[in-house]
Amino acid sequence: MLTKRIIPCLDIKNGRTVKGVNFVDLRDAGDPVELAEIYAESGADELVFLDISATEERRRTLANLVLRVAEKVNIPFTVGGGISAVEDVDVLLKNGADKISINSSAVKNPQLINDLVAKFGSQCIVVAIDAKKIDDNWKVHLVGGKVPTELDLFEWAKEVEERGAGEILFTSMDNDGTKDGFANDALAKLSTSLNIPIIASGGAGNMQHFTDTFEKGKADAALAASVFHFKEIEIIDLKKELKENGIPVRL
């Protein structure tokens, strides 16, 4: 049985790790290089590094920061933010990233998924989807959740899979930063309708929420930020509890 993955997320703005609630009210959470090193040593299975202002400010991800982070970690490392061309990915992978994550650029130019998969392989390409429930329908949002679209979460996820992406990182904007648990109904629907791994994001507040998203949400991995950044949950303690609950994890 495949082990479930625990993934700290480092949201980066102006070179610092930040965390907000429902994608706003950001507060400082520390130096991303220091945090990355701590997580790599404390049992994290992977890291995700998202330059959350890169797309909004129409600039490329801070490749130099990626290099510094990659030099400190020995676990798989995904980088996203402002990636809109094959050349962007080339730079990031050369600087040490194992995978890249695209979001807004994939919606605006779906062919980009195909092009990246053709050049770098499915295992390298994660498509992040930020969605919010509007009138009982999950709608995809762009540019760090600031721009709503009419795109349906599940239809877009299916297209993403068909275009060759290796994983989907789904963030519920309604749950993000609330610490009330993950959007397990949506996650379960994604997981049962697709054949690629689904990473759950948005809503982690306690250890039970992780168990729930693996059992009820059928997620393959769970991503969180503030509970790890502010030491509300230690990853090794979380993994021990998950194992006690019958969830397969790497200890």
C-alpha positions as CSV (number, residue, x, y, z in Angstrom):
1,M,0.0,0.0,0.0
2,L,1.3,3.5,-0.9
3,T,2.1,5.6,2.1
4,K,0.3,8.8,2.6
5,R,2.4,12.0,2.4
6,I,2.6,14.9,4.8
7,I,3.6,18.1,3.0
8,P,4.4,21.5,4.6
9,C,3.7,24.4,2.3
10,L,5.8,27.5,2.3
11,D,3.9,30.4,0.8
12,I,6.4,33.0,-0.1
13,K,5.9,36.8,-0.5
14,N,8.9,39.2,-0.7
15,G,11.3,36.4,0.2
16,R,9.5,35.5,3.5
17,T,7.1,32.7,4.4
18,V,3.6,34.0,5.1
19,K,0.3,32.6,6.1
20,G,-3.3,34.0,5.9
21,V,-6.9,33.0,6.3
22,N,-9.1,32.5,3.2
23,F,-6.1,33.8,1.1
24,V,-6.0,37.2,2.8
25,D,-4.6,38.8,6.1
26,L,-1.1,37.5,5.6
27,R,1.3,37.3,8.5
28,D,5.0,36.5,8.7
29,A,5.9,32.9,9.4
30,G,9.7,33.0,9.1
31,D,12.6,32.4,6.8
32,P,11.7,29.9,4.1
33,V,15.3,28.4,3.9
34,E,15.4,27.8,7.7
35,L,11.9,26.4,7.7
36,A,12.6,24.1,4.7
37,E,15.7,22.7,6.5
38,I,13.7,22.1,9.7
39,Y,10.9,20.3,7.9
40,A,13.3,18.1,5.9
41,E,14.9,17.0,9.2
42,S,11.6,16.5,11.1
43,G,9.9,13.9,8.9
44,A,8.2,15.8,6.1
45,D,7.7,13.7,3.0
46,E,7.9,16.6,0.6
47,L,7.8,20.4,0.5
48,V,5.8,22.8,-1.6
49,F,7.2,26.3,-2.2
50,L,4.7,28.7,-3.7
51,D,5.7,32.3,-4.6
52,I,2.1,33.5,-4.0
53,S,2.7,37.0,-5.4
54,A,4.6,35.9,-8.5
55,T,1.5,35.6,-10.8
56,E,-0.2,38.7,-9.5
57,E,2.9,40.8,-10.0
58,R,3.6,39.2,-13.4
59,R,7.2,38.2,-12.6
60,R,9.0,34.9,-12.4
61,T,9.4,32.8,-9.3
62,L,12.5,33.7,-7.3
63,A,14.8,31.2,-8.8
64,N,17.6,32.1,-6.5
65,L,15.6,31.4,-3.4
66,V,14.6,28.0,-4.9
67,L,18.3,27.3,-5.2
68,R,19.0,28.2,-1.6
69,V,16.1,26.1,-0.3
70,A,17.0,23.1,-2.5
71,E,20.6,23.1,-1.2
72,K,19.2,22.5,2.3
73,V,16.7,19.7,1.7
74,N,17.0,16.0,0.8
75,I,13.3,15.4,0.1
76,P,11.2,16.1,-3.0
77,F,10.4,19.7,-3.5
78,T,7.7,21.4,-5.6
79,V,7.9,25.0,-6.8
80,G,5.1,27.2,-8.1
81,G,4.2,30.8,-8.8
82,G,4.4,32.8,-11.9
83,I,5.3,29.8,-14.2
84,S,3.9,30.4,-17.7
85,A,6.5,28.9,-20.1
86,V,8.7,25.9,-20.6
87,E,11.8,28.1,-20.0
88,D,10.5,29.0,-16.5
89,V,10.4,25.3,-15.6
90,D,13.9,24.7,-17.1
91,V,15.4,27.3,-14.7
92,L,13.6,25.9,-11.6
93,L,14.5,22.3,-12.2
94,K,18.1,23.3,-12.8
95,N,18.0,25.2,-9.5
96,G,17.0,22.1,-7.7
97,A,13.2,21.7,-7.8
98,D,11.9,18.2,-8.2
99,K,8.5,19.2,-9.5
100,I,6.8,22.4,-10.6
101,S,3.2,23.5,-9.9
102,I,1.1,25.6,-12.3
103,N,-2.2,27.1,-11.6
104,S,-3.5,30.3,-13.3
105,S,-1.3,29.8,-16.3
106,A,-2.7,26.4,-16.9
107,V,-6.3,27.7,-17.0
108,K,-5.4,30.5,-19.3
109,N,-3.4,28.2,-21.6
110,P,-4.3,24.5,-21.0
111,Q,-1.8,23.5,-23.8
112,L,0.9,24.5,-21.4
113,I,0.2,21.3,-19.4
114,N,0.7,19.2,-22.5
115,D,3.9,21.1,-23.5
116,L,5.4,20.7,-20.0
117,V,4.5,17.0,-19.8
118,A,6.0,16.4,-23.2
119,K,9.3,18.0,-22.2
120,F,9.7,17.1,-18.5
121,G,7.3,14.1,-17.9
122,S,4.1,13.7,-15.9
123,Q,5.9,13.0,-12.7
124,C,7.3,16.6,-12.7
125,I,4.0,18.4,-13.3
126,V,1.6,19.3,-10.5
127,V,-1.5,21.4,-11.4
128,A,-2.8,23.4,-8.4
129,I,-6.5,24.2,-8.4
130,D,-7.9,26.9,-6.0
131,A,-11.7,26.6,-5.8
132,K,-14.6,28.0,-3.8
133,K,-18.1,26.8,-3.4
134,I,-20.6,29.3,-5.1
135,D,-24.3,28.4,-5.2
136,D,-23.5,24.8,-4.3
137,N,-21.0,24.5,-7.2
138,W,-17.2,24.5,-6.9
139,K,-15.7,27.2,-9.1
140,V,-12.1,27.6,-10.0
141,H,-10.3,30.9,-9.0
142,L,-7.1,32.4,-10.3
143,V,-4.3,34.7,-9.3
144,G,-4.1,33.6,-5.7
145,G,-7.9,33.3,-5.4
146,K,-8.5,36.8,-6.5
147,V,-10.2,36.2,-9.9
148,P,-13.3,34.0,-10.1
149,T,-14.0,31.9,-13.2
150,E,-17.0,29.9,-14.4
151,L,-14.8,26.8,-14.6
152,D,-16.1,23.8,-12.7
153,L,-13.6,22.2,-10.3
154,F,-14.3,18.6,-11.3
155,E,-14.5,19.2,-15.1
156,W,-11.2,21.1,-15.0
157,A,-9.6,18.4,-12.8
158,K,-10.6,15.8,-15.4
159,E,-9.1,17.9,-18.2
160,V,-5.9,18.4,-16.2
161,E,-5.6,14.6,-15.9
162,E,-6.3,14.0,-19.5
163,R,-3.6,16.5,-20.5
164,G,-1.0,14.4,-18.6
165,A,-0.5,16.2,-15.3
166,G,1.0,13.9,-12.6
167,E,-0.8,15.3,-9.6
168,I,-3.4,17.8,-8.5
169,L,-3.0,20.1,-5.6
170,F,-6.6,21.1,-4.6
171,T,-7.0,24.0,-2.2
172,S,-10.5,24.8,-0.8
173,M,-10.6,28.6,-0.5
174,D,-13.5,28.2,1.9
175,N,-11.4,26.1,4.3
176,D,-8.1,27.7,3.8
177,G,-6.6,29.0,7.2
178,T,-9.9,28.2,9.1
179,K,-8.5,25.2,10.9
180,D,-11.9,23.6,10.6
181,G,-10.8,20.6,8.5
182,F,-10.3,19.8,4.8
183,A,-13.0,19.9,2.2
184,N,-13.4,16.1,2.3
185,D,-16.6,15.8,0.2
186,A,-14.9,17.5,-2.7
187,L,-11.7,15.6,-2.2
188,A,-13.4,12.3,-2.2
189,K,-15.2,13.1,-5.4
190,L,-11.9,14.1,-7.0
191,S,-10.1,11.0,-5.7
192,T,-12.8,8.6,-6.9
193,S,-13.2,10.2,-10.3
194,L,-9.5,10.5,-11.2
195,N,-6.5,8.2,-11.4
196,I,-3.8,10.6,-10.4
197,P,-2.8,11.5,-6.8
198,I,-4.8,14.3,-5.1
199,I,-3.1,16.5,-2.5
200,A,-5.5,18.0,0.0
201,S,-4.9,21.6,1.0
202,G,-6.8,24.1,3.1
203,G,-8.3,23.7,6.6
204,A,-5.9,21.7,8.7
205,G,-6.3,22.5,12.4
206,N,-5.6,19.4,14.4
207,M,-4.3,15.8,13.9
208,Q,-7.8,14.4,13.4
209,H,-8.3,16.5,10.3
210,F,-5.4,14.7,8.7
211,T,-6.9,11.3,9.5
212,D,-10.2,12.4,8.2
213,T,-8.8,13.7,4.9
214,F,-7.1,10.3,4.3
215,E,-10.1,8.2,5.3
216,K,-13.1,10.4,4.3
217,G,-11.5,12.5,1.6
218,K,-9.4,9.7,0.2
219,A,-6.5,12.1,-0.4
220,D,-3.1,10.8,-1.3
221,A,-1.3,13.6,0.5
222,A,-2.2,16.4,2.9
223,L,-0.6,19.8,2.8
224,A,-0.6,22.4,5.6
225,A,1.1,25.5,6.6
226,S,0.3,27.4,9.7
227,V,-0.1,24.4,12.0
228,F,3.4,23.4,11.1
229,H,4.9,26.9,10.9
230,F,3.7,27.9,14.3
231,K,4.4,24.5,15.9
232,E,0.9,23.7,16.7
233,I,1.5,20.2,15.3
234,E,4.9,18.4,15.1
235,I,5.2,16.3,12.0
236,I,6.6,13.3,13.8
237,D,3.8,13.3,16.4
238,L,1.3,13.6,13.6
239,K,2.7,10.6,11.8
240,K,2.7,8.5,14.9
241,E,-1.0,9.3,15.4
242,L,-1.8,8.5,11.8
243,K,0.0,5.2,12.1
244,E,-2.0,4.4,15.2
245,N,-5.1,5.1,13.3
246,G,-4.2,2.7,10.6
247,I,-3.0,5.2,8.0
248,P,0.2,4.1,6.2
249,V,2.9,6.7,6.6
250,R,6.7,6.8,6.4
251,L,8.2,7.1,9.9
